[in-house]
Amino acid sequence: MRHFIRSMLFVSALTMTHLGFAQGDKYPTKPIQVIITAPPGSTSDVLTRFLGAEMSKTLGQPFVVISKASASGTIGADLARRAAPDGYTLFLGANTTMAANVHLFRNLGYEPLRDFEPIAQVSVNPLVLVVRANLPINSVADLVAYAKARPGQMNYGIGNSGGKVAAQLLQSMTGISAQEISYNGTSPAILEVVAGRLDFMVIDPLVVAPFLQQGSVRALAVTSSVRLPAMSSVPTMAEAGVKGYDYASWAAYYAPRGTPKAIIDTLNEAFTKAITGKEGQDFFARMGMIPRSSSPQGLAAFNKDQIVLWEQLVKVAGLQPQ
């Protein structure tokens, strides 16, 4: 009997040891890195640093931004895809990496719906059409007339596929023709506009805001169907005369495929809290972005729809896969 009792006590102690280990092994226990596909100072960088700081208050661990800039975002996406599925490497995906690239590359190297676990969408991001300030252009109609008088002579900068498609849509819907010049991100491209080496660009409001304040570039229109509160005097592209024009990019966070559901749910709750809190609402207003929280399942369905939509956008813009 004593031997039986000793055996049961040993099993009980062993079980409690394992339970204690499982309960103590909570996520996260170390810093979380987030891979972005744009350079420091970009909208992606500022967005991720803000959300990381807010989520650190909830999760108790810092978020470290890893910049892997490339014009199409493929380098960062591939790096994130191959990371360990343990919740310590996240990826900031967007319409470029998670939808447009499917139709812009013949051999992409990753598959958005197959290789990533969706965590949460965080925003919808209208863009703004700007020109360098020393051009005699004060409206979209002026730009169209100026470009048509100089077919193929104007140029514009591209830092991602969102800006690329937005500019191509402008050309296809107005009949103008300009030369595209690609950069590894929007930040270096806008500096070329400011320097006078580029004529115009379709770009994130946050990136261009300091140059608008300086007067070195001029805003002509926003690409969404509604005006931005932060730029209430700037008309939409449709209001400016390009009827039917409506475009906005988006941002969402993902983890490598196979990341446990419990970790995904923990991160989703932290993202949602960061987005919907007062600090988050104020931040998105300053950024010229529309906050948009979602469940992992909601992001998965949205991403699938966006891949279908981008097939149409690429065709309308007349783009060919590389």
SULGI-V97178 format. One record per backbone hydrogen bond with DSSP energy under -1.0 kcal/mol. NH is the residue of the N-H (numbers start at 1). CO is the residue of the C=O. E is the energy in kcal/mol with one decimal. If there is no record, write none. Layout:
<<NH	CO	E> <NH	CO	E>>
This chain:
<<5	1	-2.5> <6	2	-2.6> <7	3	-2.1> <8	4	-2.4> <9	5	-2.4> <10	6	-2.0> <11	7	-2.4> <12	8	-2.6> <13	9	-2.6> <14	10	-2.6> <15	11	-2.7> <16	12	-2.5> <17	13	-2.1> <18	14	-2.1> <19	15	-2.5> <20	16	-2.8> <21	17	-2.1> <22	18	-2.4> <23	19	-2.7> <24	20	-1.9> <25	21	-1.5> <26	24	-2.0> <32	62	-2.4> <33	88	-2.3> <34	64	-3.0> <35	90	-2.7> <36	66	-2.7> <42	39	-1.7> <46	42	-2.6> <47	43	-2.8> <48	44	-2.3> <49	45	-2.4> <50	46	-2.2> <51	47	-2.5> <52	48	-2.6> <53	49	-2.1> <54	50	-2.2> <55	51	-2.8> <56	52	-1.8> <59	55	-3.2> <60	56	-2.1> <64	32	-2.8> <66	34	-2.9> <68	36	-2.5> <70	37	-1.2> <77	73	-1.9> <78	74	-2.3> <79	75	-2.0> <80	76	-2.5> <81	77	-2.4> <82	78	-1.5> <83	80	-1.2> <86	84	-2.0> <90	33	-2.7> <91	254	-2.5> <92	35	-2.6> <93	252	-2.5> <98	94	-3.0> <100	95	-3.8> <101	96	-2.5> <103	100	-1.8> <105	101	-1.5> <115	111	-3.1> <117	255	-3.6> <119	253	-2.3> <120	253	-1.4> <122	251	-2.6> <123	251	-1.5> <124	290	-2.4> <125	249	-3.5> <128	203	-2.8> <129	221	-3.2> <130	201	-2.9> <131	218	-2.1> <132	199	-2.1> <133	216	-1.9> <135	132	-1.6> <137	135	-2.1> <143	139	-2.1> <144	140	-2.6> <145	141	-2.3> <146	142	-2.7> <147	143	-2.7> <148	144	-2.4> <149	145	-1.5> <152	177	-2.4> <153	150	-2.2> <156	179	-2.4> <157	200	-1.4> <158	181	-2.0> <164	160	-1.7> <165	161	-2.7> <166	162	-2.4> <167	163	-2.2> <168	164	-2.3> <169	165	-2.9> <170	166	-1.7> <171	167	-2.0> <172	168	-2.8> <173	169	-2.4> <174	170	-1.0> <175	171	-2.3> <179	154	-3.2> <181	156	-2.2> <183	158	-2.7> <185	183	-1.8> <190	186	-2.5> <191	187	-1.3> <193	189	-1.4> <194	190	-2.5> <195	191	-2.0> <196	193	-1.2> <197	192	-2.2> <198	192	-1.3> <199	155	-1.6> <200	155	-1.4> <201	130	-2.1> <203	128	-2.4> <208	204	-1.7> <209	205	-1.5> <212	208	-1.9> <213	209	-2.2> <214	210	-1.7> <216	211	-1.7> <217	211	-1.1> <218	131	-3.0> <220	129	-3.2> <221	129	-1.0> <222	235	-2.2> <223	127	-2.4> <231	228	-1.4> <234	231	-1.9> <237	222	-1.9> <240	236	-1.8> <241	238	-1.4> <242	237	-2.5> <243	241	-1.3> <245	242	-1.8> <247	223	-2.7> <249	125	-2.4> <251	123	-1.8> <252	93	-2.6> <253	120	-2.8> <254	91	-2.5> <255	117	-2.2> <257	115	-1.9> <259	256	-1.6> <264	260	-2.1> <265	261	-2.9> <266	262	-1.9> <267	263	-2.5> <268	264	-2.5> <269	265	-2.2> <270	266	-1.7> <271	267	-2.8> <272	268	-2.6> <273	269	-2.1> <274	270	-2.1> <275	271	-2.4> <276	272	-2.4> <277	273	-1.2> <281	277	-2.5> <282	278	-2.6> <283	279	-2.3> <284	280	-2.5> <285	281	-1.7> <286	282	-2.1> <287	283	-2.1> <289	284	-2.4> <290	124	-2.8> <292	122	-2.1> <299	295	-2.4> <300	296	-2.1> <301	297	-2.0> <302	298	-2.4> <303	299	-3.0> <304	300	-1.9> <305	301	-2.0> <306	302	-2.4> <307	303	-1.9> <308	304	-1.4> <309	305	-2.5> <310	306	-2.9> <311	307	-1.1> <312	308	-1.1> <313	309	-2.2> <314	310	-2.5> <315	311	-1.3> <316	312	-2.7> <317	313	-2.5> <319	314	-2.4> <322	104	-3.2>>
